[in-house]
Amino acid sequence: MKCDYKITVIMPALNEEKNIVKAVENVIESFDRVGVSGEIIVMNDGSTDSTGNAVEVLIKKYSFIRLISHDKPEGIGASFWEGIKKSQGEIVTMVPGDGENDAFEILRYMPLMSHVDVVIPFVYNTSVRSFKRRMLSKLYKGIINLSFGMLLNYMNGTVMYRKCVLDDIDLKAKGFFYQTELLIKCLKNDYMYAEVPYILKRRSTGGSKATTLKSLLGVMRGYLTVMASVYLGKKADKRIAPDSVTALKIKELNGCVKDN
């Protein structure tokens, strides 16, 4: 099924010279399988290996790939947010440069973007991760859902957003908590969303940076910041982006009410 939306895939990468080429090529193959037009923005977040050089070679072959490099690591959240600001797609998503995610698993849900503004994937084959990682994920999910009154299955996947719903969001988290913060704020604004299952690949080389002490401390800071913003900060009026599916559905609903 061909989709008319143009998508931007933002790919943060930190020292992923052994994985980045396969990760980018997987996105390109997924574009072809799904039948979408898209661009790839690789965010080279202060890598000290040859990650940037590997992407430069790909750019010579594919005109829709862009590379943005940081002199030093700024965090996956900061990288994603900068990619958002420089993206040209109507739909945006993040696919890590570590090769753990098959981009097709999220891009195959592109047709859903005609009905919702956010598509939220959850890992179907959780057994590919260690017992420790699975327990951490369950604990994390429980804390976030209980704290913010949500019922999501997963918060740290390759979420697809209609770009316009992010325009009025002030993202605070620079690290791994960024995805959770965006989901909390989108759902608090009542944007329509759908949860979908996706398959996670085994990482071919290296280890995840999501469970390092530095990352976990960053998640704790992000959590406390958003908690304070949601429950102690000044209540802001909900603003629905006029170009969103949610705004269109509200308009249609209001029209039906008036007709009746």
ChimeraX commands (.cxc) that place a marker at each C-alpha (Angstrom):
marker #1 position 0.00,0.00,0.00 radius 0.5
marker #1 position 1.53,3.28,-1.11 radius 0.5
marker #1 position 1.43,6.20,1.34 radius 0.5
marker #1 position 1.41,9.83,0.19 radius 0.5
marker #1 position 3.02,11.24,3.32 radius 0.5
marker #1 position 6.69,12.17,3.25 radius 0.5
marker #1 position 8.60,10.91,6.27 radius 0.5
marker #1 position 11.82,11.97,7.96 radius 0.5
marker #1 position 13.76,9.27,9.76 radius 0.5
marker #1 position 16.12,10.75,12.33 radius 0.5
marker #1 position 18.99,8.41,13.23 radius 0.5
marker #1 position 21.04,9.34,16.30 radius 0.5
marker #1 position 24.42,7.62,16.38 radius 0.5
marker #1 position 27.26,7.63,18.88 radius 0.5
marker #1 position 30.27,5.51,17.94 radius 0.5
marker #1 position 28.30,3.20,15.67 radius 0.5
marker #1 position 30.80,2.71,12.84 radius 0.5
marker #1 position 30.14,-1.05,12.85 radius 0.5
marker #1 position 26.35,-0.67,12.70 radius 0.5
marker #1 position 25.51,2.62,10.98 radius 0.5
marker #1 position 25.74,1.48,7.35 radius 0.5
marker #1 position 23.43,-1.49,7.90 radius 0.5
marker #1 position 21.04,0.69,9.89 radius 0.5
marker #1 position 20.81,3.30,7.10 radius 0.5
marker #1 position 20.50,0.69,4.37 radius 0.5
marker #1 position 17.71,-0.97,6.34 radius 0.5
marker #1 position 15.76,2.31,6.34 radius 0.5
marker #1 position 16.27,2.70,2.58 radius 0.5
marker #1 position 15.04,-0.84,1.95 radius 0.5
marker #1 position 12.05,-0.16,4.20 radius 0.5
marker #1 position 11.19,3.00,2.23 radius 0.5
marker #1 position 11.02,0.85,-0.91 radius 0.5
marker #1 position 8.99,-1.94,0.74 radius 0.5
marker #1 position 6.41,0.47,2.14 radius 0.5
marker #1 position 6.37,2.73,-0.91 radius 0.5
marker #1 position 7.07,6.01,0.87 radius 0.5
marker #1 position 9.10,9.06,-0.01 radius 0.5
marker #1 position 11.49,10.03,2.74 radius 0.5
marker #1 position 14.72,11.48,3.99 radius 0.5
marker #1 position 17.24,10.23,6.53 radius 0.5
marker #1 position 19.01,12.61,8.89 radius 0.5
marker #1 position 21.92,10.95,10.66 radius 0.5
marker #1 position 22.79,12.77,13.87 radius 0.5
marker #1 position 26.43,11.95,14.57 radius 0.5
marker #1 position 26.42,12.81,18.25 radius 0.5
marker #1 position 30.09,13.44,18.97 radius 0.5
marker #1 position 31.39,10.06,17.78 radius 0.5
marker #1 position 35.12,9.49,18.14 radius 0.5
marker #1 position 35.20,6.61,15.65 radius 0.5
marker #1 position 34.49,6.56,11.88 radius 0.5
marker #1 position 30.70,6.84,12.12 radius 0.5
marker #1 position 30.68,10.16,10.24 radius 0.5
marker #1 position 33.00,8.91,7.50 radius 0.5
marker #1 position 30.80,5.88,6.89 radius 0.5
marker #1 position 27.75,8.12,6.46 radius 0.5
marker #1 position 29.65,10.45,4.09 radius 0.5
marker #1 position 30.19,7.49,1.77 radius 0.5
marker #1 position 26.46,6.77,1.78 radius 0.5
marker #1 position 25.61,10.40,1.05 radius 0.5
marker #1 position 27.56,10.19,-2.23 radius 0.5
marker #1 position 25.21,7.42,-3.28 radius 0.5
marker #1 position 21.90,8.65,-1.86 radius 0.5
marker #1 position 20.87,12.30,-2.15 radius 0.5
marker #1 position 18.15,12.01,0.52 radius 0.5
marker #1 position 20.63,11.32,3.33 radius 0.5
marker #1 position 21.92,14.20,5.44 radius 0.5
marker #1 position 24.56,14.21,8.15 radius 0.5
marker #1 position 24.64,16.55,11.14 radius 0.5
marker #1 position 27.63,16.17,13.44 radius 0.5
marker #1 position 28.22,17.39,17.00 radius 0.5
marker #1 position 31.68,18.11,18.34 radius 0.5
marker #1 position 30.78,16.34,21.57 radius 0.5
marker #1 position 27.85,14.16,22.70 radius 0.5
marker #1 position 24.70,16.17,23.42 radius 0.5
marker #1 position 22.34,13.26,24.10 radius 0.5
marker #1 position 19.85,11.26,22.05 radius 0.5
marker #1 position 17.01,13.62,22.97 radius 0.5
marker #1 position 18.93,16.71,21.93 radius 0.5
marker #1 position 19.93,14.99,18.68 radius 0.5
marker #1 position 16.36,13.98,17.90 radius 0.5
marker #1 position 15.02,17.46,18.63 radius 0.5
marker #1 position 17.62,19.11,16.40 radius 0.5
marker #1 position 16.73,16.64,13.66 radius 0.5
marker #1 position 13.06,17.55,14.05 radius 0.5
marker #1 position 13.81,21.24,13.59 radius 0.5
marker #1 position 15.73,20.53,10.38 radius 0.5
marker #1 position 13.41,17.88,8.97 radius 0.5
marker #1 position 11.29,18.31,5.86 radius 0.5
marker #1 position 8.86,15.43,6.33 radius 0.5
marker #1 position 5.24,15.69,7.42 radius 0.5
marker #1 position 5.78,12.57,9.52 radius 0.5
marker #1 position 8.86,12.09,11.73 radius 0.5
marker #1 position 10.29,9.13,13.58 radius 0.5
marker #1 position 13.53,8.02,15.20 radius 0.5
marker #1 position 15.43,4.87,14.24 radius 0.5
marker #1 position 18.64,4.30,16.25 radius 0.5
marker #1 position 21.93,3.90,14.45 radius 0.5
marker #1 position 22.78,0.72,16.38 radius 0.5
marker #1 position 20.90,-1.57,13.99 radius 0.5
marker #1 position 18.66,-3.01,16.72 radius 0.5
marker #1 position 15.46,-1.83,15.04 radius 0.5
marker #1 position 14.07,-2.92,11.68 radius 0.5
marker #1 position 12.68,0.32,10.25 radius 0.5
marker #1 position 10.04,-1.63,8.32 radius 0.5
marker #1 position 8.42,-2.58,11.63 radius 0.5
marker #1 position 7.34,1.03,12.20 radius 0.5
marker #1 position 7.12,2.30,8.62 radius 0.5
marker #1 position 4.60,-0.41,7.70 radius 0.5
marker #1 position 2.13,1.44,9.92 radius 0.5
marker #1 position 2.35,4.65,7.88 radius 0.5
marker #1 position -1.25,4.26,6.57 radius 0.5
marker #1 position -2.42,4.66,10.19 radius 0.5
marker #1 position -1.22,8.26,10.08 radius 0.5
marker #1 position -4.35,9.06,8.08 radius 0.5
marker #1 position -6.34,8.32,11.25 radius 0.5
marker #1 position -4.10,9.35,14.17 radius 0.5
marker #1 position -1.33,11.82,14.96 radius 0.5
marker #1 position 0.94,9.46,16.91 radius 0.5
marker #1 position 1.75,5.79,16.34 radius 0.5
marker #1 position 3.35,4.17,19.39 radius 0.5
marker #1 position 5.06,0.79,18.96 radius 0.5
marker #1 position 5.63,-1.78,21.69 radius 0.5
marker #1 position 8.07,-4.68,21.57 radius 0.5
marker #1 position 6.31,-7.93,20.69 radius 0.5
marker #1 position 9.30,-10.29,21.00 radius 0.5
marker #1 position 10.59,-9.13,24.38 radius 0.5
marker #1 position 12.67,-12.31,24.76 radius 0.5
marker #1 position 15.42,-10.80,22.58 radius 0.5
marker #1 position 16.33,-8.65,25.56 radius 0.5
marker #1 position 17.95,-9.80,28.78 radius 0.5
marker #1 position 15.87,-10.61,31.86 radius 0.5
marker #1 position 17.34,-7.56,33.60 radius 0.5
marker #1 position 16.36,-5.28,30.72 radius 0.5
marker #1 position 12.84,-6.70,30.63 radius 0.5
marker #1 position 12.39,-6.13,34.36 radius 0.5
marker #1 position 13.68,-2.57,34.08 radius 0.5
marker #1 position 11.22,-1.93,31.24 radius 0.5
marker #1 position 8.28,-3.27,33.27 radius 0.5
marker #1 position 9.24,-1.18,36.29 radius 0.5
marker #1 position 9.68,1.90,34.11 radius 0.5
marker #1 position 6.33,1.36,32.37 radius 0.5
marker #1 position 4.53,0.95,35.69 radius 0.5
marker #1 position 6.02,4.09,37.22 radius 0.5
marker #1 position 5.29,6.27,34.17 radius 0.5
marker #1 position 1.74,5.02,33.67 radius 0.5
marker #1 position 0.89,5.41,37.35 radius 0.5
marker #1 position 2.52,8.84,37.61 radius 0.5
marker #1 position 0.84,10.36,34.56 radius 0.5
marker #1 position -2.44,8.46,34.30 radius 0.5
marker #1 position -1.59,6.60,31.10 radius 0.5
marker #1 position -1.99,3.00,29.92 radius 0.5
marker #1 position 0.82,2.65,27.39 radius 0.5
marker #1 position 2.60,-0.64,26.77 radius 0.5
marker #1 position 5.95,0.94,25.90 radius 0.5
marker #1 position 7.39,4.46,25.81 radius 0.5
marker #1 position 10.89,4.21,24.30 radius 0.5
marker #1 position 10.31,2.81,20.82 radius 0.5
marker #1 position 10.42,4.21,17.31 radius 0.5
marker #1 position 7.35,6.42,17.71 radius 0.5
marker #1 position 5.92,8.13,14.62 radius 0.5
marker #1 position 4.61,11.67,15.02 radius 0.5
marker #1 position 2.82,14.08,12.75 radius 0.5
marker #1 position 5.40,16.83,12.93 radius 0.5
marker #1 position 2.91,19.62,13.59 radius 0.5
marker #1 position 1.88,18.13,16.96 radius 0.5
marker #1 position 5.40,18.75,18.25 radius 0.5
marker #1 position 5.48,22.43,17.30 radius 0.5
marker #1 position 4.16,23.73,20.63 radius 0.5
marker #1 position 6.09,21.30,22.83 radius 0.5
marker #1 position 9.03,22.54,24.86 radius 0.5
marker #1 position 11.24,19.46,25.16 radius 0.5
marker #1 position 13.41,19.47,28.28 radius 0.5
marker #1 position 15.05,16.03,28.24 radius 0.5
marker #1 position 18.29,15.72,26.30 radius 0.5
marker #1 position 18.81,12.04,27.05 radius 0.5
marker #1 position 16.77,8.84,26.82 radius 0.5
marker #1 position 13.74,10.26,28.67 radius 0.5
marker #1 position 12.91,12.50,25.70 radius 0.5
marker #1 position 10.57,9.98,24.03 radius 0.5
marker #1 position 8.58,9.49,27.24 radius 0.5
marker #1 position 8.37,13.26,27.75 radius 0.5
marker #1 position 7.03,13.77,24.22 radius 0.5
marker #1 position 4.42,11.05,24.65 radius 0.5
marker #1 position 3.27,12.43,28.01 radius 0.5
marker #1 position 2.85,15.90,26.54 radius 0.5
marker #1 position 1.15,14.68,23.34 radius 0.5
marker #1 position -1.32,12.54,25.28 radius 0.5
marker #1 position -1.97,15.32,27.80 radius 0.5
marker #1 position -2.95,17.44,24.79 radius 0.5
marker #1 position -5.42,14.70,23.77 radius 0.5
marker #1 position -3.85,13.89,20.41 radius 0.5
marker #1 position -5.22,10.76,18.83 radius 0.5
marker #1 position -2.82,7.82,18.91 radius 0.5
marker #1 position -2.57,4.11,18.18 radius 0.5
marker #1 position -0.40,1.43,19.77 radius 0.5
marker #1 position 1.05,-1.21,17.46 radius 0.5
marker #1 position 3.32,-4.26,17.94 radius 0.5
marker #1 position 6.76,-4.40,16.38 radius 0.5
marker #1 position 9.59,-6.91,16.25 radius 0.5
marker #1 position 12.98,-6.00,17.69 radius 0.5
marker #1 position 16.17,-7.40,16.15 radius 0.5
marker #1 position 19.12,-8.59,18.16 radius 0.5
marker #1 position 21.90,-6.03,18.23 radius 0.5
marker #1 position 24.79,-7.38,16.13 radius 0.5
marker #1 position 27.65,-5.64,17.93 radius 0.5
marker #1 position 28.21,-3.46,21.00 radius 0.5
marker #1 position 25.90,-2.85,23.92 radius 0.5
marker #1 position 22.95,-0.58,24.55 radius 0.5
marker #1 position 23.69,2.85,25.99 radius 0.5
marker #1 position 20.18,3.14,27.43 radius 0.5
marker #1 position 20.96,1.28,30.67 radius 0.5
marker #1 position 24.24,2.93,31.63 radius 0.5
marker #1 position 24.38,4.73,34.98 radius 0.5
marker #1 position 24.67,8.08,33.21 radius 0.5
marker #1 position 21.56,7.35,31.12 radius 0.5
marker #1 position 19.56,6.15,34.11 radius 0.5
marker #1 position 20.44,9.28,36.10 radius 0.5
marker #1 position 19.34,11.36,33.12 radius 0.5
marker #1 position 16.03,9.49,33.03 radius 0.5
marker #1 position 15.49,10.22,36.73 radius 0.5
marker #1 position 16.15,13.93,36.19 radius 0.5
marker #1 position 13.80,13.98,33.21 radius 0.5
marker #1 position 11.07,12.21,35.16 radius 0.5
marker #1 position 11.26,14.67,38.07 radius 0.5
marker #1 position 11.30,17.65,35.70 radius 0.5
marker #1 position 8.19,16.52,33.84 radius 0.5
marker #1 position 6.43,15.60,37.10 radius 0.5
marker #1 position 7.05,19.12,38.38 radius 0.5
marker #1 position 5.89,20.63,35.09 radius 0.5
marker #1 position 2.68,18.60,34.94 radius 0.5
marker #1 position 1.62,18.79,38.58 radius 0.5
marker #1 position 3.28,21.91,39.98 radius 0.5
marker #1 position 3.65,24.17,36.99 radius 0.5
marker #1 position 1.15,26.63,35.58 radius 0.5
marker #1 position -1.65,24.85,33.75 radius 0.5
marker #1 position -1.41,25.67,30.08 radius 0.5
marker #1 position -4.42,25.64,27.76 radius 0.5
marker #1 position -4.55,22.62,25.49 radius 0.5
marker #1 position -3.63,23.60,21.96 radius 0.5
marker #1 position -4.43,21.25,19.13 radius 0.5
marker #1 position -2.37,21.80,15.98 radius 0.5
marker #1 position -4.82,22.90,13.24 radius 0.5
marker #1 position -3.18,20.59,10.67 radius 0.5
marker #1 position -3.48,17.52,12.87 radius 0.5
marker #1 position -5.86,14.60,12.37 radius 0.5
marker #1 position -7.17,15.27,15.87 radius 0.5
marker #1 position -8.20,18.83,14.91 radius 0.5
marker #1 position -9.94,17.51,11.80 radius 0.5
marker #1 position -11.84,14.89,13.80 radius 0.5
marker #1 position -12.92,17.51,16.37 radius 0.5
marker #1 position -14.15,19.75,13.57 radius 0.5
marker #1 position -16.08,16.86,12.01 radius 0.5
marker #1 position -17.57,15.94,15.38 radius 0.5
marker #1 position -18.64,19.52,16.06 radius 0.5
marker #1 position -20.27,19.63,12.64 radius 0.5
marker #1 position -22.22,16.45,13.38 radius 0.5
marker #1 position -23.39,17.85,16.73 radius 0.5
marker #1 position -24.62,21.06,15.09 radius 0.5
marker #1 position -26.44,19.12,12.37 radius 0.5
marker #1 position -28.24,17.11,15.01 radius 0.5
marker link #1:1,2 radius 0.2
marker link #1:2,3 radius 0.2
marker link #1:3,4 radius 0.2
marker link #1:4,5 radius 0.2
marker link #1:5,6 radius 0.2
marker link #1:6,7 radius 0.2
marker link #1:7,8 radius 0.2
marker link #1:8,9 radius 0.2
marker link #1:9,10 radius 0.2
marker link #1:10,11 radius 0.2
marker link #1:11,12 radius 0.2
marker link #1:12,13 radius 0.2
marker link #1:13,14 radius 0.2
marker link #1:14,15 radius 0.2
marker link #1:15,16 radius 0.2
marker link #1:16,17 radius 0.2
marker link #1:17,18 radius 0.2
marker link #1:18,19 radius 0.2
marker link #1:19,20 radius 0.2
marker link #1:20,21 radius 0.2
marker link #1:21,22 radius 0.2
marker link #1:22,23 radius 0.2
marker link #1:23,24 radius 0.2
marker link #1:24,25 radius 0.2
marker link #1:25,26 radius 0.2
marker link #1:26,27 radius 0.2
marker link #1:27,28 radius 0.2
marker link #1:28,29 radius 0.2
marker link #1:29,30 radius 0.2
marker link #1:30,31 radius 0.2
marker link #1:31,32 radius 0.2
marker link #1:32,33 radius 0.2
marker link #1:33,34 radius 0.2
marker link #1:34,35 radius 0.2
marker link #1:35,36 radius 0.2
marker link #1:36,37 radius 0.2
marker link #1:37,38 radius 0.2
marker link #1:38,39 radius 0.2
marker link #1:39,40 radius 0.2
marker link #1:40,41 radius 0.2
marker link #1:41,42 radius 0.2
marker link #1:42,43 radius 0.2
marker link #1:43,44 radius 0.2
marker link #1:44,45 radius 0.2
marker link #1:45,46 radius 0.2
marker link #1:46,47 radius 0.2
marker link #1:47,48 radius 0.2
marker link #1:48,49 radius 0.2
marker link #1:49,50 radius 0.2
marker link #1:50,51 radius 0.2
marker link #1:51,52 radius 0.2
marker link #1:52,53 radius 0.2
marker link #1:53,54 radius 0.2
marker link #1:54,55 radius 0.2
marker link #1:55,56 radius 0.2
marker link #1:56,57 radius 0.2
marker link #1:57,58 radius 0.2
marker link #1:58,59 radius 0.2
marker link #1:59,60 radius 0.2
marker link #1:60,61 radius 0.2
marker link #1:61,62 radius 0.2
marker link #1:62,63 radius 0.2
marker link #1:63,64 radius 0.2
marker link #1:64,65 radius 0.2
marker link #1:65,66 radius 0.2
marker link #1:66,67 radius 0.2
marker link #1:67,68 radius 0.2
marker link #1:68,69 radius 0.2
marker link #1:69,70 radius 0.2
marker link #1:70,71 radius 0.2
marker link #1:71,72 radius 0.2
marker link #1:72,73 radius 0.2
marker link #1:73,74 radius 0.2
marker link #1:74,75 radius 0.2
marker link #1:75,76 radius 0.2
marker link #1:76,77 radius 0.2
marker link #1:77,78 radius 0.2
marker link #1:78,79 radius 0.2
marker link #1:79,80 radius 0.2
marker link #1:80,81 radius 0.2
marker link #1:81,82 radius 0.2
marker link #1:82,83 radius 0.2
marker link #1:83,84 radius 0.2
marker link #1:84,85 radius 0.2
marker link #1:85,86 radius 0.2
marker link #1:86,87 radius 0.2
marker link #1:87,88 radius 0.2
marker link #1:88,89 radius 0.2
marker link #1:89,90 radius 0.2
marker link #1:90,91 radius 0.2
marker link #1:91,92 radius 0.2
marker link #1:92,93 radius 0.2
marker link #1:93,94 radius 0.2
marker link #1:94,95 radius 0.2
marker link #1:95,96 radius 0.2
marker link #1:96,97 radius 0.2
marker link #1:97,98 radius 0.2
marker link #1:98,99 radius 0.2
marker link #1:99,100 radius 0.2
marker link #1:100,101 radius 0.2
marker link #1:101,102 radius 0.2
marker link #1:102,103 radius 0.2
marker link #1:103,104 radius 0.2
marker link #1:104,105 radius 0.2
marker link #1:105,106 radius 0.2
marker link #1:106,107 radius 0.2
marker link #1:107,108 radius 0.2
marker link #1:108,109 radius 0.2
marker link #1:109,110 radius 0.2
marker link #1:110,111 radius 0.2
marker link #1:111,112 radius 0.2
marker link #1:112,113 radius 0.2
marker link #1:113,114 radius 0.2
marker link #1:114,115 radius 0.2
marker link #1:115,116 radius 0.2
marker link #1:116,117 radius 0.2
marker link #1:117,118 radius 0.2
marker link #1:118,119 radius 0.2
marker link #1:119,120 radius 0.2
marker link #1:120,121 radius 0.2
marker link #1:121,122 radius 0.2
marker link #1:122,123 radius 0.2
marker link #1:123,124 radius 0.2
marker link #1:124,125 radius 0.2
marker link #1:125,126 radius 0.2
marker link #1:126,127 radius 0.2
marker link #1:127,128 radius 0.2
marker link #1:128,129 radius 0.2
marker link #1:129,130 radius 0.2
marker link #1:130,131 radius 0.2
marker link #1:131,132 radius 0.2
marker link #1:132,133 radius 0.2
marker link #1:133,134 radius 0.2
marker link #1:134,135 radius 0.2
marker link #1:135,136 radius 0.2
marker link #1:136,137 radius 0.2
marker link #1:137,138 radius 0.2
marker link #1:138,139 radius 0.2
marker link #1:139,140 radius 0.2
marker link #1:140,141 radius 0.2
marker link #1:141,142 radius 0.2
marker link #1:142,143 radius 0.2
marker link #1:143,144 radius 0.2
marker link #1:144,145 radius 0.2
marker link #1:145,146 radius 0.2
marker link #1:146,147 radius 0.2
marker link #1:147,148 radius 0.2
marker link #1:148,149 radius 0.2
marker link #1:149,150 radius 0.2
marker link #1:150,151 radius 0.2
marker link #1:151,152 radius 0.2
marker link #1:152,153 radius 0.2
marker link #1:153,154 radius 0.2
marker link #1:154,155 radius 0.2
marker link #1:155,156 radius 0.2
marker link #1:156,157 radius 0.2
marker link #1:157,158 radius 0.2
marker link #1:158,159 radius 0.2
marker link #1:159,160 radius 0.2
marker link #1:160,161 radius 0.2
marker link #1:161,162 radius 0.2
marker link #1:162,163 radius 0.2
marker link #1:163,164 radius 0.2
marker link #1:164,165 radius 0.2
marker link #1:165,166 radius 0.2
marker link #1:166,167 radius 0.2
marker link #1:167,168 radius 0.2
marker link #1:168,169 radius 0.2
marker link #1:169,170 radius 0.2
marker link #1:170,171 radius 0.2
marker link #1:171,172 radius 0.2
marker link #1:172,173 radius 0.2
marker link #1:173,174 radius 0.2
marker link #1:174,175 radius 0.2
marker link #1:175,176 radius 0.2
marker link #1:176,177 radius 0.2
marker link #1:177,178 radius 0.2
marker link #1:178,179 radius 0.2
marker link #1:179,180 radius 0.2
marker link #1:180,181 radius 0.2
marker link #1:181,182 radius 0.2
marker link #1:182,183 radius 0.2
marker link #1:183,184 radius 0.2
marker link #1:184,185 radius 0.2
marker link #1:185,186 radius 0.2
marker link #1:186,187 radius 0.2
marker link #1:187,188 radius 0.2
marker link #1:188,189 radius 0.2
marker link #1:189,190 radius 0.2
marker link #1:190,191 radius 0.2
marker link #1:191,192 radius 0.2
marker link #1:192,193 radius 0.2
marker link #1:193,194 radius 0.2
marker link #1:194,195 radius 0.2
marker link #1:195,196 radius 0.2
marker link #1:196,197 radius 0.2
marker link #1:197,198 radius 0.2
marker link #1:198,199 radius 0.2
marker link #1:199,200 radius 0.2
marker link #1:200,201 radius 0.2
marker link #1:201,202 radius 0.2
marker link #1:202,203 radius 0.2
marker link #1:203,204 radius 0.2
marker link #1:204,205 radius 0.2
marker link #1:205,206 radius 0.2
marker link #1:206,207 radius 0.2
marker link #1:207,208 radius 0.2
marker link #1:208,209 radius 0.2
marker link #1:209,210 radius 0.2
marker link #1:210,211 radius 0.2
marker link #1:211,212 radius 0.2
marker link #1:212,213 radius 0.2
marker link #1:213,214 radius 0.2
marker link #1:214,215 radius 0.2
marker link #1:215,216 radius 0.2
marker link #1:216,217 radius 0.2
marker link #1:217,218 radius 0.2
marker link #1:218,219 radius 0.2
marker link #1:219,220 radius 0.2
marker link #1:220,221 radius 0.2
marker link #1:221,222 radius 0.2
marker link #1:222,223 radius 0.2
marker link #1:223,224 radius 0.2
marker link #1:224,225 radius 0.2
marker link #1:225,226 radius 0.2
marker link #1:226,227 radius 0.2
marker link #1:227,228 radius 0.2
marker link #1:228,229 radius 0.2
marker link #1:229,230 radius 0.2
marker link #1:230,231 radius 0.2
marker link #1:231,232 radius 0.2
marker link #1:232,233 radius 0.2
marker link #1:233,234 radius 0.2
marker link #1:234,235 radius 0.2
marker link #1:235,236 radius 0.2
marker link #1:236,237 radius 0.2
marker link #1:237,238 radius 0.2
marker link #1:238,239 radius 0.2
marker link #1:239,240 radius 0.2
marker link #1:240,241 radius 0.2
marker link #1:241,242 radius 0.2
marker link #1:242,243 radius 0.2
marker link #1:243,244 radius 0.2
marker link #1:244,245 radius 0.2
marker link #1:245,246 radius 0.2
marker link #1:246,247 radius 0.2
marker link #1:247,248 radius 0.2
marker link #1:248,249 radius 0.2
marker link #1:249,250 radius 0.2
marker link #1:250,251 radius 0.2
marker link #1:251,252 radius 0.2
marker link #1:252,253 radius 0.2
marker link #1:253,254 radius 0.2
marker link #1:254,255 radius 0.2
marker link #1:255,256 radius 0.2
marker link #1:256,257 radius 0.2
marker link #1:257,258 radius 0.2
marker link #1:258,259 radius 0.2
marker link #1:259,260 radius 0.2
view
